[in-house]
Amino acid sequence: MPHIVVLGAGVIGLSSALRIQAEGHAVSIVARDFPSGSETIDAQSQINYTSPWGGAHNRLVPPTNPAEELEHAMSLRTFDHMRAVQARHPEAGITFMKGIEYLEAPNEAYRALTEERAHTQLGMKGFRLLEKGELPEGVEWGCEYDTWCVNPMVYCSFLLRRFAILGGKVLRREVRDPREIFSWNLEAGPIDVLVNGSGIGFGDKNVFITRGQTCLVANPCPATVTRQNADGSWTFCVPRNFDGGTIIGGTKEPNNWDPNPSLEVRDVLLQNFAATYPQILDGEGKFTVIKDIVGRRPTRKGGIRLEKEEVGEAQTIIHAYGLGGRGYELSWGVADGVARLLAEHLSSSTPNKGEAKL
């Protein structure tokens, strides 16, 4: 039985590990950080463990080129998987609800989007264009559709428990270079293939971090709400449910390594979202703030890296990283891609050197 090691225990690593495990392989996860409860996870020391701080929901992004078409297919695959998991495991931390999009300056892809195309070509369930009277001040275009969101701590912990109960092995280690793992003596035996789902790229010059600040509030919200402002900034909320509060965001700051949240930024985030969706405020017209959050999204110029690389004699790495802020919404599509690349590699008696892209 082939032994596959997955590097990283974020949403991509966990999803890929479970997907490979379903093919009957022995799988081990190696990571520095693992899922834990929101009450105990340390936002400062684990700022580089991206998945707990993610928005963790699915958004409508009309595809306009082949790369976006591929990502859209991955999002539909993930939507279907989330629906199936939620039906079998209501404890998994997944909630289906309405997603609302507001755009101040929609591009042509949004302007041309009709309800028929959304339903028949893009596979968007429950899609409806909003009337002018339903739009906040300053918003030119809007829609709603069926979507999902997850409580990241609950969901990732669920994935890890499923992996372990199905026989997966877990090892907490700091890794400086993925190639070092091939020299380890692991309980499950020699390593056939390493899956790099770590997010950071390990020397990939196209990878950079994007700092994001959000605010976790206790106020419930019945929908995910996203507003794209004309100046390029964003205003959004993602309900975490499962007693996880609601995330209000957010910022996107490339190459900003500051780990400290700004109270001034928090005030702007809350004010902007209250103006966009005042229904979230309590009876006194206020938010109940739980905490400020700063996270670092590993982002990659050129988008996802999903490919196989031969790094040495009988040393094969399948890379799966570079999703930026779309890790959750593309997770099971990426996991399928990893499984296909692995199957192709294992079925080949003389794998080619170099790189094989999906």
N, C-alpha and C positions, 0 to 999 in steps of 0.2 A: 504494500500500500504506500503510495507516495506521501512524503511528509512535507507539508507546506508551512512556512513560517510567515506570519503577517506582522509587519512592523507598524505599530500605531494602534491605539485603542480609541480613536475618535469614531465618528459615525461612519466614515469610509472604511476604516480598518475593521470595525466590528461587522458591518454589512458584508464586506468581502469575505471575512472569515466564515461567517455563517453560510454564505452562498457556496463557497468552496467545500465546506463541511457537508453540505447537502449532496455533493457529488461523490461522497464516500471516501474522501481523503482524510488522513490524519492532519490536524491543523493545530499549530501553536501560535499564540499571540505574544509578542514581545513589545513592551511599552514602558515608558517612564511614568505616565499618568494613566489612571483608570477612572471610570465613572464612580461618583459618590454623591451623596445627598447634597442638595443646595444649602442645607443648614451648616454643613461642615466643610465644604470645598473652599479653599483659600484663593480668593480672587487675585491676590498679589503674587504668591509663589507659583500659582498654576495659570498665569495669564497666557502662557504660550500653548496651553491645552485648549484648543479653540472650541471644540464641540459643546462644552457646557454653557458657553456664552453666546451661542448662535441664536439667530432669530427662529430657526427651525420651523419653517413653514413653506408652503408652495405658492408661488406667484405666477400670474399670467405674464409671459414674455413672448409676444408674437415673433416667430422666427423670420429672419430676413436674408439669411445666407446658409450655406451647408453646415457650418459649425453650429449655428443656432438651431438648425433643423435636428441635428444629432442630439443636442442638449434637450430640445423639446421632447424628442422620443424618449429620452431618459427620464424626463419629468413625468411623462404619462405612465411609463413602466413603474416608477416609484409610487405614483398615485394609486395604481391598481394593487400594488403590494401592500401599501399602507391600509387600504380598505380591507384586504383579506386578513391582515394581522389584527386590525382593530376588531373585526368580527369574531376572530378566534380567541383573542386575548385582550379583553377590555381593560386589563390592568397595565397594558404596555405603555400608556402615557400618550396615546394618539387621540385627537379629537377632530371630527369632521364638522365644518361650519362654513359660513359664507366668507368669501374674500371680497373686499371692496377695493377698487383702484380709482384714484383720482389723479388726473394729469393736468397741470397748468398749461403746458405747451406740448401737446401730443405730436409725435412724428407721423409720417405717412403710414407706417405699419399699423399704428393704432387707429388713425382716421379711417383707414380702409377696412377695418375689422367690422364685419357684420355678424349678427347673431347666427345666421345660417353657416357662415364659414367657421365660426368658433365651435359650433356644435358638430358639423360634419367633417371638416378638414383638420381642425386642431384638437378635436376630442375633448373640448371643455364642457363639462357637465354643468347644467344650471346657469349657463351664461346669459346675461341680460344687460343691454346697454341702458344706462341711467338717463332719465329725462333731465332737462335743464333745471327744473325745480328741485331736483334731488341733489344737486351739486353744491358744495360749499362755495362761498365767495372766492373768486379768483381762479376757480377750476373750470377748464373748458371741456373736458371729456371725462367720462366715468363709466364703470361697469361693475357688475358683481358676478360671482361664479362660485361653484362648489369647490371647496379646498380643504386642506387639513393643516393642522399644526401639532407640534408635540411639546411636551415638557421634556427638555433635553436630559435632565438628570434622571428622570423616571424611565425614559425611553432607552437611553444608552445603558443604564443598569439592567433593564430588561434584556437587551441584546446580549450583554455579557453573561447573564445568568443562563440564557438559552444556550449560548455557546458552551458554557461549562457543563451543563446537565447533559448535553449531547456528546460529551467526551473530550472537548477541547482543553488544551493545556494553556496556562497563563504564566508568564514570567515577567517580573518587574525589573527592568534594566535600563541604564542610561546607555545610549548608542551614539558613538561619534561618527561612524561610517557604516552603512548597511553591509558592506562586504565583510566586516569583522564577524558577523553572525554566522557565516559559513564555517568558521573555525570552532564554534562552540560545540560542546558535548551536551546535547539536550536529551531529556528523558525519552522523547518520542523517536530518537534516533537521528541519523544523518539527514541533512536538509536537501531536498530536491529542488525547490524553488522558493525564492523569497518574494513576497508581495510588499512593496514599499507604499504603504498608505499613511505615511507619517505626516504629510502635509508640507514639510519644510524644504524638501528637495535635495538636501545634503549637497550643497555646492552648485546647484542649478542657478546659473546667473540670471535666469528669467524670473526667479521667485523673489518677491518682496512682501513685506507685511503691510496690511492696511489696518490702522487703528480705528476702532469703533467704540464710541461711548453711548451707552443706553441707560435707562433708569427703570428699575423694577418697582412697580406700584401694586398695591393690594386691590385696586379698583378692577372689577371684572368687566369684560367686553364681549359682546356676542359675535364678533367678527374680527378677522384680520383686516386691517385698514392700512393702505399705503398711498401716500401722496408724493408725486414727483413734482418738485417745484421748478419754476422756469429758470432759476439760477443754478440748477443742477443739484441742489440739496434735496434731502428726503425728510419726510415726516411719516412715522408709521407706528403701529402697535401690533404686537403678536401676543395673544392670550396663551399662557402656558397651561392653564387649567390644572387639575389634580392638585389643588391648593398651591399652585406655583405662581399666582399673581399674573400680571400683564407687563410685557416689555414695551417701553416707550422709547423710540429712537428717532433718528440716529445720525451718526456722523460716519464719514468715510475719509480717512486721512492717510494717504500712502506714505510709507517710510517714517511715520511718527512713532517713536518708541516710548513715549511718555506713558507710564503705567498709572498715573494719578488722575482720577476723575475731576472734572471742573464743575463747581457748583453753578457757575455762570452758564455753562453749556447745559446743565440740567434744567435750569430755569427756562432757557430758550426751547429745549425739547418739549417740556411740559406745556408751555404756553402755546407753541405751534400746534401741538396735537389737540389741545383743548379747543382751539379755534377751528380745527378741521372736523373734530368729532366730539362735540360737547356732551353727548349722551354718556360718555365714560365718567364724567364727574359725579361725585356723590351728592347727597341731598343738600349739602352746604356749598356745592360748587367747587369742591377741592379734590386733589389727589392725596392718597395716603402712600407716601414714599417708603419703600422697604430698604433699598440700597441703590447706589450707583455702580455701574459695571463698565469696566474697560476690557476689551478683548482685542486680540491680534489675529486677523484673518490672513492666512498664507494665500497670497494671490500670485498669479503667474501670467507674464506677458505671453500672449499666444493661446491662453486658455489651458484646458485640461491636458495633462500629460498622462496618456493611457497607452502604454506600449511596453514591449518586451526588450530587454537588453541583456546581452551576454557580457559579463564583466570579468570572466576568467574561465579556466578549464572547468567545465561542469558546474559553473556558477551562473545561474539565471535569475534576473530580477524583473518582476513585472511592476512597473511604476503606475501608481494611481493617485495623483495629487494635482493641485493647482486649480481647485474649484472656486476659490474666493469665498463669496458669501452664499454659494449655492450647494454646499455640501449635503445638507439634508434633502433638498428637493430633487437632487439627481442621484442620491446614494445607491438605490437599487439598480438603476441603469448602469452606473459605474461598476457595481458588483457583478452584474451580468457580463460586462466587458472584460473584467478580470477573469471570470470563469471561462469565457471563450478563448482568451489568449492562453490560459493555462492548459485547456484541453488541446488546443492546437500544438502547444509545445510538447506535451506528454505523448501525443500521438505521432510525433515526428521522431524517427530514429536518429536523424542527423540534423539537429537544429542549426540554422544558419547563424553565423556570427554577425555581430552588429545589432541593429535595431529593427524590430518588426512592429509597425504601427497598426492599431486597430482601424 
